[in-house]
Amino acid sequence: MANITSVKAIQILDSRGLPTVSCRVETDDGLSAVSKVPSGASTGEREALELRDGGNEYLGKGVLKAVKNINTKLADVLIGMDARNQFEIDQALIDLDGTPAKKNLGANAILAASIATLRSGAKSAKLPLYEHVNNLYCSKFKANKQLSLPVPMLNIINGGEHANNNIDIQEFMVMPIGAQSFNECMQWAIEIYGALKSLLASKGLSTAVGDEGGFAPDLKSNQEAIELILKSIEDCGLEAGKDIVLALDCAASEFFKDGKYVLKGENKSLDSNDFVDYLKSLVSSYPIRSIEDGMDENDFDGWSMLTNELGNSIQIVGDDLFVTNVKDLQHGIDKSLANSILIKLNQIGTVGETLEAINLASQNNYSAVISHRSGETEDNTIADICVGVSAGQIKTGAPCRSDRTSKYNRLLWIESDLGNSVSYANELFL
């Protein structure tokens, strides 16, 4: 047994310097583990509630209410439970809150306890976290998931809500699909990132970075951002479309106004048909293999058009569309919207529900991309989850800033520990 004996939460700071929740769970075998919860900027309207204090302190962003909920109500439920029984614990937390969006206790409070329990359970089972996750997943869903290292999506140019510039598309990412190992893919990514910095500087453009570590220059268009990345790939002696492919996160809900997709940076206002054509033109012109949130989260007809037009050739990822929620994902499956889901733990609020969303995607041939948030911490749990469920893809920012590199560094350690027994999941894109 690994019965929980203590649950304690405090308020800490995330990568944007705003408060977030951290929780420590101790068990009767003398072990303990700590979680740190992320926070999003570009958020879907159906995400679970992030409980904030309001008022004047910390710009109204304090989380002392969530902390108090953990130290009182959640602790009362968790103490005495076996930390290795993740799904049972998560269900108890869900029942305690009693609302679909976790509005009573806060998804940030519940997730902090859920992740700390997951990490404590792994320690008590004397297993690496990724192996504990794999055991939980395979046992619950009768699956046979082999461990694999993911292809990363590295956000190297930021726009939209992630930067203070005039680029409408939120993220321009590189995916090193031609690498033969995770180590090699990170080497390539870092070389491209360095080449891009030099290229921007040579043009007199800003090399300041946005929330996720990508550069945030003012550019004339989304196409210019892509061209700069392609030149950086070439400068490194790599081949775009073979060694490196591109991925976009449009975050289209952020610029969908009154039924139009308003690209201020390009002085364009497009209806759903026109914006699908716009994205098609990008895909036909450039080696883009993945588009996330290409349409507004409620523009289901637009999503259907986009999936019909591009879903057979590239990955169409739903983030705000699905918010890591099995009900929203099932709706997308039923209506043939997208072919991939972005997985963010804090969109739904428990580890167990997150694993359920990954399983539903897998059962319906949707890929799953494990993701960070723009407001991050040094917590690297998502790296182990990605390996444990063999998701094959992880999105966790540029190879810059410790809140981002902590995930990459954890994956490098996992690859080193597992050696030849673990594959690099680039076969998804070859």
N, C-alpha and C positions, 0 to 999 in steps of 0.2 A: 504494500500500500504506500501511497504518497499523499497522505491527507494534508490538506491545506490548514496551516496553523495561524497564519497571519496574512493580512491584506492591507497594504498601505499605499496611498497615492499622494503625490505632491504636484504642484504647478511648476513646470519648467518652460524653456523657451525653444521655439522651433527655428528653422533656418531664416525666417523673415523677421526674427526678433519678437515674435508674438507668443503669448502663452499657449501652452498645450499641456496635456495630461501625461504623467508618468506613473506607473504602478509597479509595486514590488509584491510578489507572492512568495511566501515561505512555506515549506512543507516539513512534516515531522521527521524526515530523514536528514534534516539539517541543511537542506539546499534551498536556494532562492534564485529568482530571476526577475529581471526588470523589463518593462515595456515602455516605449515612447510613441505617442500617437501623432500621425501627420495631419495636415489640414490643407484643403484645396482652395484655389482662387477661382478657377473656372469650374463652377459646380453645376451639376444637374439639379433641376427643381424637384426631382423625386428622390434625391439622396436622403439617407437617414439624418436625423437632426444632430447637428453639432452644438452642444449646449454651451452658451457663453453667458457671462454675468451681466453684460450691459453696464450702464453707469459711466463714470468718468475714469476709473482706474484702468490702466493698460488699454486706453482708447476704447473701452467697452468690451475688449476681447478676453478678459480674464476667464479662467475656467475653474474658479474655486467652488462653484456649485457642483460641477461634475466631480471634482476631487472629493467634496463632502459626501456625495452619493456613493462613491466607492468606499470611503472609510466607514460608512455607516450601513446603508441598505445592502450594498453588494457584498460587503465583508460578512454581514450576518448570514447571507445565503451560502457564500463560498466556503467559509471555515468548516472543516470537517469533511468536505468532499474530496475525492481522489483527483489530483491534478492531471492524471493520465486519462481521465474520462472526458475528453474535450467536448464531445457532442452533448453529453449529459449536462455538463457545466454551462455550455452556451445556451442550451434550451432553458435551463433554470434562470439565466439572466434575461432571456427574452420574455419568459413568463412573468418575471418580477416587474419588468417595465410595462408589459401589457398593451403596447401600441405598435403598429407596423413600422412606424418611422422612429421608434425609440424616443418619443418626445417627453416621456416622464423623467427618465434618468439621463438621457443623452447618449448618443451613439459613441461619442468620444470616451465617456466614462466606461461604457460596457466593453468597447473594444480594448481599452487599456487593460482591463481585467482579463479579457479573453486571451490576448497575446501573452500577457505575463503568465497565465496558466499554461498556455502552450509551451512556453519556454521552460517553465518549471517541470512540466510533465516529461519533457525530453531529458532534462537533467536527472530526474528521478529514475527514468527508464535506462539511464546510462547510454543514451544514443545521441548522435549528432542530430541537430534539429531537423535537417532535411530527411533523415531516415525516420524519425518520429512522425513527421508529416506524412511520409510515404506509407507508413504502417496504418496511420489513422485513415487515410484516404482509401487505401486498398481494402482495408477491413470493412469500412462503412459501405462502400459502393461496389464491393466484389470485383474490384478492378485489378489489373496486373500492369502497373505503371513502372517502367524501368527508369532509373535516374538518368537525367541528361542535363548538360549545361546549356543555357539558353543563348540564342542570338540576341544581342542587345540592340535596342533602338536608342541611339544617342542623339539627343536634342542639341544641335550645335549652333543653330540660329533661332532666336526667340522672337516672337511677335505677339500680337493680340494682348490678352490679359496678363501675359508673362513678361511683358517688357513695355517700356515707355517710348515706343517708336511708332512709325507709320505703317508697319507691316500688318496686314489683316490676318493671314494664316498664322496660327499660334506657334506651331513647332515644325521645324525642318530638321529631319533626322537622317542619320546614316546607319545602315545595317551591314556589317561586314560578313556577308554570307559566304564569301570565298575563302575565308580563313579556315585553317584545319584544327584550330583549338580555340578555346576562350582566351587563352593567353595571347595568341597571335591576333585575335580580333581586337583586343584592347590595345595592342601595340599599333595596329593600323589606325584605330580610332584616334589615338593620341597624336599620331603623326599628322593625320588630316586636320585635327583640331588646331595643332600648331601651325600648319600651313595656312589655314584659314585666318588665323590671327595675323600672320605676317602679310597676307594678301589684303586684309582689311586695312591694316596700318599703312601699307604702301599706297592705298587709295585715299588716305586721309579720313577713313571711316572709324567710328568708335569701336574699341575693343572691350568696352565695359560689358559685363555679363548680366543676364536676366536672372529670374528666380531659380531656374534650373541649370544655370551654368553656361547656357549658350550665349553667344554674342548677340547684341541687340542694336545693330546699326540702323540708321534711317536709310532706306533704300527706295528706289523708284517703283518697284513692283515685287510681287511674289516670285516672278520669273527671275528677277535679278538675284534674289536670295539663292535660288536653285543653281543658277549659273556660277555664282561664287563658290558654292560647295563643289560643283563638278570640276572647276579649275583647281581647287585644293586637292581633290582626289588625284587628278592628273599630275599635279606637282609632286605628289608622293610616289609616283611610278605605279599607281594602281589603276585598274580599269573599272570605270563606272558601268554598271549593268552586269558585270561578271564578278569582280571582287567585292564591290560595294553597290548596294542598291539604296534608294531613297524611300523615306516614309514621311507622310505629312499628317499632322493633327490640325485640321481646319478649325476645330472648336466653333463650328458654324452658328451655334445658338447665340454666340456672343455678338455676331454682326447680322443676325436675322431680325429685321425691323419692319413691322407692318406688312408682312408677307413677302418681303424682298431681302435678298442677300446683298447687303450694302458694303462694298469694298471701298472704303474711304481712300485708302492709299492709291487706288487705281481709278477713282472717280467713276465707279460702276455701281449700278443697282439692277440686280438680276432676279428674275423669278426662278422657281425651282427647276424648270426645264433648262433655262439658260445657265444656271449654276452647275447643273449636271454636265452640260456641254463644256463649260469652262474647265471643270475637273477632268473631263475626257480629253480635252486638248492638252492639259498638262501631262497626263499619262501617256498620250501618244508622242509627246515631244521629249520626255525625259524618262529615265529608268526608275520610275516610281512603282513600288510593289505593295504599298500599304497606304490607305487613307483612313484616318480616324475622324469620326464625327464630321463627315462631309456634308451633312444636312442638319437642320434644326431638330432638336429632340422630339418635337411634336409634329414635324412635317413628315408624316408616315408615307404619304404619296411620293414625296421627294426621295425618301429612303428606298422605296420600292423601285423607283426609276433608276437611282444610282446603282442599286444592287443588280438590277436587270442589265444595265449597260456595262458595268465593270466587274461584277462579282465573279464572273467566270475566268477572269484574267489576273485580278489582284485581290488582296485582302481588304475587305471593307469592315472596319472596326467600329462597333457601337460602344460609346462611353456614356455620355449623358443619355443616350437612348435606352441603355440597359441598367445603369447604376448598380451593377453587381447584384441584381435582384432576380431571383428565379422566375417571378411572375412576369416581369418586364422582358426577360430573355425569352420566356415561353411565347409571349405575344409576338416577339420578333421572329422566332422560329416558325410559328403558325402563319405569319404573313410574309415570310421570306424576306425579312429585312436584315441586311448585313450578312456576313458570314464569319464574324469574329466578335469576341467580347473583350473589352478592357476590364481587368480585375483590380479593384481598389478596395482594400479591407474596410476603410472608413466610410465608404458609400453605403455599406450594409450593416456593419457594426459588430460582427462576430467572425471568428475564424471558421466555425462550423458552417455558417451560411455562405461564406466565401467559397469553401470547398464544394458545397452543393451547387453553386453557380458554375464552377469549373467542370464538375461532373456532368451537369446538364448540357453544357456546351460540347463536351467531348462526345456524349451520346448522340449528338445531332450534327457531328462533323463541323462544328464551329471551332476555330482556334481560340485560344485564350492567351492574352497578353497581360502578364503580371506587371502592375504599375505602382510607382511612387505617387506622391502629390507634390504640388509646387511648394507648399510649406512642409518641409521635411525635418527629420532628426537623424542622428547617427544610428538609430535602430535599423538593423539590416535583416529583419525577419523575412521580408519579401524575397530575399535571395534564396533562403532555404526553402520557402514555400514553392518557389518557381522550380527548383531542382526536384523537390519531393513529389510534386504532381506531374513532373516532366512537361511543363507547359510549353517549353521550347522558345519562348520569347519573353524578354523583360524590358521594360521601359523605365529608366531611372536617371535620365538626364545626361548632361555633358560629362566628359571625363575631367571634371573640375568641381571644387567645393566638397568638403568632407562629408556633407549630408548626402551627396550623390556617390562619391567614390567609396564610401563605406559599403555600399551594396556590391560594387564591382570588386572591391578588395575581398569581401567575403566569398564571392564566386571564384576568385583566383585561389583562395585557400581550399575551397571545396574541390576544385579541379586538381590541385596538388595532392590533396589527401586521397582522392579516389583514383588518380592516375589513369591507366588505360581501361579501367572498369566503367568509366563514364564517357558517354559520347557528347559531341558538340552538335546541337540540333540544327545545323545548317541545311540538312536534307529537306527541311520544310520548304526551302526556297530554291533549291537547285533543280 
